[in-house]
Amino acid sequence: MLMRMRKTPLNRQTAQAWSRSEFFHFGRGEHGGYHFASSSMPQNVKLIGKGQIGGKARGLLFVIDHLAKGGKLSAHDDLIRFPDSLILGTDVFDEFMAANSLNEAVLARCNEKLGGTSLEELFASAQFPSAARDALAQALKNEHRPLVVRSSSLMEDNAEHSFAGIYLSDFLSNTGGDQARLERLIATIKRVYASTFGQNARAYRKRHGLPWREEKMAILIQNMIGQHYQGNLFYPLIGGVGFSLNFYPWSDRLRSEDGVARLVVGVGTRAVGREYARVFSPKFPGLRPEGSDERAIIQYSQETVDVLDMETGGLSQTRLPLLDNPLLREVCSVVDSEGVLSEPVSALPPGGRYIASFDRFIGKTNIMPFTPLLRELLAGLQQLFERPIDIEFAVNFPTANNNSGPLFYLLQARPLGGRSQHRRIRVPAVSQSEMLLSSQRVLGNGMRRKIHDLIFVDPSTYRWENAHTIARQVGKIDQDLDGKEYVLIGPGRWGTSNPQLGVPVQYGEIAGASVIVEMATESFSPELSYGTHFYADMVASGVLYLPLNESGGDYFSRELLNQQETVYSDAFVRHVHFQEGLDVYVDGKGKKSLICLSQRKRRLHPVNA
């Protein structure tokens, strides 16, 4: 079974080895792994195999061991818990690859001679190592809770490259007979293995110059945090993500070191993805990026909740108003029929509905000291890791027959890749004839010179029913550019899973974009991507991000765009080539940006912040 949590440190031999090794020096940026034996694990962690455990498992064990040995992270450490965990070392992956002669297929895939679907089929039909199969079967005999199967590769979650959202993680209801549960678990592990060589992973490694031959995959299996609710659904009341460093605060009252967090009702997949969530700073939780406008607060509130459907056995979506859960009053506000926000009472008013505001939960401490805990935890982990970090977490509320209070479950902790130095960029004055666009809200800080290519999805012709076709065409142009950087402009949110919010591209389909522009229209209102996997990947990759709102005073020259050479064009997507090139200036602190025609005589003007 997955071992139950106890605050017991690693054994003395392993603790001494860690203290004299480079294990905790995340700042060095090495590919994480390190060899362990089963006897080296904490009491709530079990290891299958003898290989390396990968970056995700390593980060979590680091924190568990720190607390188990009496270390402190916050004044509320008594409320912090961890999922029970089972780790498959990389030697299981090595045996799986070798026994099924999969290395040849992977080589063909990486050389573009084998399709991704064919590779996934080969992995799915391959034989799983018998010793690991027997160990998993034994572990499942007394473990019937829902499970999360997470990637934990050697390159994942290290100091320089997070691979956030790149590899597969999946949820299992873990119901049915022993054999059926085992087969579903192994099939999921195989899919995670296959994602090691998927399009997103290959594009990410290529962008960062990482050799695919050095990558190996460990597996982290955890019990899913949550409760059973009406409708045969299982989920935590709250899922979230937190960053100890907010690279670009949205208010003058906020500092970068105040951090940023996102909260959602249900499984945290919507907290790390580009969906609506409550964004706040743990230092000043009342300061919203959208301001105090109630219409904007309602517009940007979470609409869809991810839950584990215990009947179908997989993750599903439901709308927040359809949840039958009395605990929603703890995290929601009420919108009445007139569109006025208020605190919830015993029953919804006629025509009223819940929205996931989290106002009471993050603003008060009578439910639990959540905001102080999160603020102190982010600071404590940053000190422990010796660099900025990001975390994923869940808050689980007790059932009606349980008198204990809510508990904070730390699911993941990793270094946050980013710039150690922030230079102030001086945006030059140029004539309007040279200007492609200018924006007053930005995410990023830096300059790009001589970008010759631009991909444009026109908001006026975008149709959500064609969104996936549009996304695939963008991906094809990205592939044709073969690593050349380009500017990407389109409606709403790039990388969302909801076509009604924007273009649902995968990371691998826009990996060459060095500047991303999201256009706001009446139909599309992108928000800054604070605290998402998209945000983490942009920070680590140095991508510059510009929301563009022409009705809000930003400028975009379609005339200049139309004067350029068209390389490709269809009803929705255009690939344009700028012979002179484009220069991009993004002043993250001054909150302004400019994309203009390149000029040889124009010099860069960074100044110290």
N, C-alpha and C positions, 0 to 999 in steps of 0.2 A: 504494500500500500504506500501511497505518498505519506511521508512521515509528518506527524503533527508537530507544530511549532513549539520549541523550547528555547529559552535564551541561554544556549550553551555554546561556548566558543569552540573554534577548531582545536584539534589536539595540539599539544605543546610543540611537537616536532614540526608540524606544518606552520604554526604561528611563527616559530623561529626562522623557518625557511623563508616565509613571506617577508619578515622584517629585514632580512639581509639580502633579499632579491630586489629586483626592480618592479615587483608586482604592483605596488601602489603608485608608481610614478607614471600616472596617466599622461603627464605633460610631455613625455618623451615621444609619444605617438607610435610606439611599436605595435605590430599586429599582436593582439591579445590572445592568449591561450593558456599556457601553463598546464603542467601535468599534475594530476591528483589521483589519489587512491580512494576507494570507498570509505576507508577509515578516517580520511581527512575531512569529511563533510560535517557540517553542523547537523544537529539532531533533526531538523526539519527538511533536510536535503539528502537525497539518495543519488548515487552515481552508478550508471551502467557503463561499463567499459573502462579503459585505462588511458584514453587519449586526453586531448585538451578540451576545455569546456567553453571556449569562445568568449567574446566580449560581453554579451548581455548577461550571461550567468556570472561571469567574473565580477561585474559591477555590483550585482545584487549580493553575492557572497561577501564582498568587501564591506558593505554596509551592515549585513547581518552580524559579521564577526566583530565589527567595531562596537555595536551595541551589546553583543553577548559578553564582551570582555569588560563591560562597565563604562564604555565611552558614552558621551552625551551628544545629542544633536539638537534637542530643544527642551524646553521646560515641560513638554507634554509627551515625552517619549513613552510613557505608560499607555498612550492611546495608539501607538504605532505597531502594526502587525505586518507579517509577510505571508504570502501564499506558501503552502507546502509544495515542494518542488522535487522533480525527478529529472536528472540530466543524462542525456546520452552523449558520451564523449566522441571526439572526432574519429577515434579508431573504428567506431561502428560505421561511420560514413565511409572511411577508407575501405573497410571490408566490403561494404555494400557496392562501392564503385568497382573494386577489383574483381570480386566474384562474378559480377554481371558484365564485365568488360565494357563499362560505360565510359571510360576515359576517351576511347576512340570516338564515341558519339558526341561527347562534349567538345572535343577538338574540332569535329566537323561543324558543330553548332557555332562555335566561336569563330570559325572561318567562313561563316555564312553559307555552309553547304548542307545544313540540316535545319528544317523548320522547328520552331519552338514547340508546336503541337506534337510533332514526331518525338522530340526529346522527352516531353512529359509522358507520352505513351510508353516509351521505353522504361522510364523510371517506374511507372505504375505497374508494369508487368514484371519487373525484376524481382528476384528472390531476396527476401530480407534475411540478414544473418540469424541463424538458428539460436545462438546463445542469447542475443539481444531480444529475440522474439520470446524466448522462455522467460527472461527476466521481466519483460513487460507484462506477460501473462500473469506472473506471480504478483507483480505490483498491483494489477487491476483486481485481484481476487477480493480484496477488502476495500477497494476504492470505487465508490459509486457516485461521487460528486461530479458535476460538470467540470470539464477540463479545458485548458488553453494550451495549445501547442505552439511554441514560439521558436523562431530561429535564434541561433547564438553562434554566428560565424566568427572565424579568427579575426577578420578585418572589421567586424561590426562593433559599433559603440566604442571605438578608441578615440584618442584625443583629437585626431585630425579629420576622421571620416566616420560619420555616424551611421550611414546606410539607413537612415530613418525611413521606415515605410517601404524599403526597397525589397526586402525578402518577405516571404509569406509567413503569416501567423493565422491560426484558425481555432475555432471554438467547437467543442464536442459536448453533446448532452450526456454522453457516457451512460446511455440506457440500453436495456436489452440483455440478452444472454452474454456469458463470458466470451464466447468465441466471436460473436458479432461485434462486441465492444473492442476486442483486440484487433480485429481486421480493420475496423474504421480508424483506430488509432494509428496502425501501421500505414494505412493508405494516406493518412494526413501527413505523417512523417516523410513519406516518399515525395509528397507534393512540396514540402518544405525543402527537401534535398534538391528537387528539380529547380526550385526558384533560385538556387545558387548560381545557375547559368541562364536565367531568364533574361529577357530583353532589358528590363530595368536595371538589373544587377550588372550586366555587361556594359551598358551605357554609363553607369555610375563609375565603374572601375576605369573605363576608358577615359572619362573626363578627368579623373584624378591620377591617371598614370599608374594604376595598380595592376599587377600581373595576376591574371585569373588562375594561373597554375598554382599560386600560393594560397588560394582560398580553400578553406575546408569548413564544413558545417557541423556544429554540435546542435543539440536539441534541448530546449528547456520546456518541460511539461509542468504546468502548475494547476492546482485546483482553482476554478473560476470563483471569484469573489462575488457574492450576491445572495439573494433570497428568492424563494419561490413565491410568485404572486398569481393573482387571478388570471385565468386564460392559459394556464399551463406554461407560464413564462418565467424565466429566471434572469435576473439582472441585479446589479448594484443600484442603489438609489442615485448615486453620483459617481461619475467617472471624470477624470481630469488629467491635465498635464500642467507642469510648472517649469519655468525657466528662472534660474537665479540671476540672469542678466537680461535686461530688456534693451536690445541694441538700439531701438529707436522709439523712445517714449512719446506718447501722444499728447502730453500736457507738460507745460513748463514746471509744474509742481513735482513731476516725476523725474527721478534720476535712473540711469541705466541699472545701477546696483539694486534698485527697488524690486526688480524682477517682474514677471508677468505670468498669468495663469489663465487657463480656459476650463470651464466646467460645463458638463452636460448631464441630463438625466439619462440613466441607463449605462450601457456598455460604453467605455471611453473611446471607441473607434471614431465617434463623431467629435470628440475633443481634439484628436490628433489629425483628423482629416479636415478638408476645407468646407466645413458645414457651419451652420449658425451655432454659436455657443456663447456663454457669458464670459467675456474677457475682462480681467481686472488686474490691478496691481495689489499684491498683498500688503503693501505699505499704505496705500490709499484706496481701499476697495470701492469707495463711492465714486471714484473718477472713471467714467465710462468713455471708451473711444468714440461712441456715438453721441456723447453729450447727454443733456437732460431732456431732450425732446422725447415725449412719450411715444409719439408716432414712430420715431426711429428705434426706440427701445423695443417696441412691439414688433416692428419690421425685422429686426436683427435677432430676435429671440428664436430659440430652438423650436423647430416644428416637428421633426421626426426623431424617433427614439430607436436605437438599436437594442434588441433583446435576444436572448437565446430561447428559441421555441423548442420546448422539451418534447413536443410531439413530432415535429419534423426533424429535429436533431441538429439544426443549424441556426446561424444568426439570421434574424429577420428584422423587418422594419415595421413600426407602427406609429401612428400619429399620437402625439402627446395627449390630446383630449380623449382618446379612446382607452387610455390606461385606467384600469380600475385599481387604484392604489391610494389609500387614505393618507399615506406619507407624503404625497405630493404637496400637501399644505406646508410642509417644512421647507420646501425649496422653491415654491412657485408664488407668483402674484396672480391676481385676478384682473381680467379685462372685462368690464361690463359691456352692455349692449351699446353704450355711447362711446366706447373706446377709452374709458378712463381706467387707470391703474389703481389698484388698492391692495391692501394686505388680505390674505384669505381668512374667511370665517368658517363656521361649521359646515356651511353648505354654499354651493355656488348660487349667485343670484340668477334670476331668469335671463337667459340670453348671454350669460357670462361664460368665460372659459379661462383655463389656466395657461400661463406662460411661464417658462423656466427662467425667472429673473434671478433667483438665488439671493435676493436682497437680505432677507432675514437671516439666512444661513451664514453669509459672509460678513454681515454687519453686526451680529450679536453673538454672544458667547453662551447664552442659556441653553442652546441645543448641544453644542460642543465648541471648544475654543479652536475652531477650524482655521480661521485666518491667522491668529498668532502662531499656531502650530506650523502652518505652511510657510509663513514668513521665516520663522526660526529654522525650520528644517532645510529650506533652500540655502540659507546662509551657512548652516552647519555642514551640509554636504559639500558646499563649495570649499569650505575650509578643509574638510576631510580629503577631497579629491585634489585639492591645491589648484583648482581652476574652475571656471563657470560650469554649471551642470544643468541638465534637464531631467525631469522625472515624469513617470506615469503613475497614477494612483487611482484608488477607488475608495469611496466612503460607504460603508455598509451599516445600515440601520437595523436594530434588533427586531425580531418578530414580536407579535403581541404577547406571547407567553415567555418572553425573555426580558428581564428587567435591566439588563446592561445597556449602556448608552452606545451611541455610534462609535465606530472604530475606523481608523485611517490605515488603509493597506497600501504599502509601497510595493508597486509591481515592477518598477524598473528605475535604475539610476545610471546615468552615463555622463561623460564629459561632453560639454557643448562646444563643438568646433566653431571657430570664428576668428576674427581679427584681433590680435593683441594690441594693435595700434589703430587709432581712429584719426585720420587726417581730415582737416577741414578743407572742403573743396570750394573754390571760388568759381561760381557760375559766370561765364563771360557774357558781356552784352553783344548781341549780334542783331543784324537786320532781320526783319520778319521774312524776307525772301529766302534767307538761309535757314530758317527755323522750321523743323518738322513738328516738334511739339514742346510744350513746357507744362509742368505740373507742380502743384503746390503741396502735395502729400507724397511722401516717398518712404520706401523701406529699403535701406541700403546706403552705402556711402562710398563713392569712388568715381573713377573715370574709365572710359573706354575710348580708344582711338581707332579710326579707320575700319569701322564695321561696314562691310559692303552689302550685306544681305538682310532682307526684312521679310518676314511672313506676316500677312495681314488677313484676319478674318473680319469681314465687315459686319458690324452689329445690325445694320439695316437689312441684310440678307440672311442673317443667322436664323435658323429654325431649329428648335430643340429636338424635333423628331428626326432631323438629319445630323444630330450632334456627334454621334459615334462615327459616321462616315467622314465628317469634317475632321474629327480627331485623328482618324487613321491617315487622312491625306496630309495633315500637318506632320505626322510622324514620318511619312514617306519623304517629304521634302527635307526634314531634319536628317534622315538617313542619306539622302542624295548629297547633302552638303558635306557629309563625311568629316565631321569634326570642326568645320568652319563656324565661327561664332556668328550669331545673327540677333536682330531685334525681333521680338515676338509681340504682336499687337492683336487684341481681340476683345470680345464682349465678356463682361462679368468675370468669373473666376476660372483661371486656368488650373486644371488639376482637380476640379470638383468631381464628385461621383454623381451629382445631380445635374443633368443636362439643362434643366431650367434655370440654373444659376450660372452656367458658363460651359466652356468646352471641356469635356471629360477626358483629357489626355492623361496618359501615364508618364512617369518620369522619363522613361527611355525614349518617348516620342518628342520631347523638347529638351533633351540633354545638351544640345548645342547652343541653346539660347543663353546669351550672356546678359540680356536686358529683357525684362518681361513687363509689358504694359497691359493693364486691364481697364477697359473703357466702360464707364458708367453711362447708362441710358435710362429711359423710363422703365424698361423691362429688366435691366441688369444694374445692380447696385453692389459692386464688390466692396468688401471691407478689407482692411489691412490684415495680413495673414499672421497676426501675433500668435505664437505658441502652437503652430501646427507642424506636422512633419514637412509640409511644403516650406514653411518658414525655416525649419532647421536645415533642410537641404540647401535652401538659398543662401543661408548664412555660411554654411560650410563650403559651398561652391563659389561664393563671391558674386552671386547673381544680383543684379540691381533690379529693383521692383518699383514700378510707377503706376499708381492708380491715376486715371485720366477722366476728369469730369468737366466736359466742355460747358455745361450749364452752370457749373460752379466757378467759372473763371479760368479754367485751363484752356490751352490752345492746341489745336491739331490742324495741320495743313494737308488736306486731301489733294489740293492743287499740286503741291510739291511732290507728293507721293505719286500722283498720276503722271508726272513728267518723267519718271524713271523707267528704265527698261523692265518689262515684264518677262520674267523667266517662265512662269507658269500661272495659269489663271483658270478657275472654273466658277461655278455659280456662287461659291462660298469662300474660297481660299485663293489668295494671290501670293506669289513669290516675286519680290521686286529686288532688282540689283541697282545699287547706287555706285556709279562709276567713281565718283570722288571719295566715297565713303561717308560714314556718319561718325561724329564725335558725341559722346554721351557724358554729361556732367550731373552727378547726383550729390547734393549737399544734404546729408542726413540730418545734421544739426540745424541748418537753416531751413530745412523742410521745403526745398525747391529743387527743380531739376530742369535740364534742357537737353534735347536731342537736336543737333544741327548738322549742316553740311561740314565736312572736314575742310580745314584750311591749313596749309603747310606752315604758314607764318604764325598761326595761333599757338601759343605756348601753354603748357599746363601750369596751373597756379595753385598747388596745394599749400595750405598754411596750417601751422600747428593749431590744434583746437585749444 
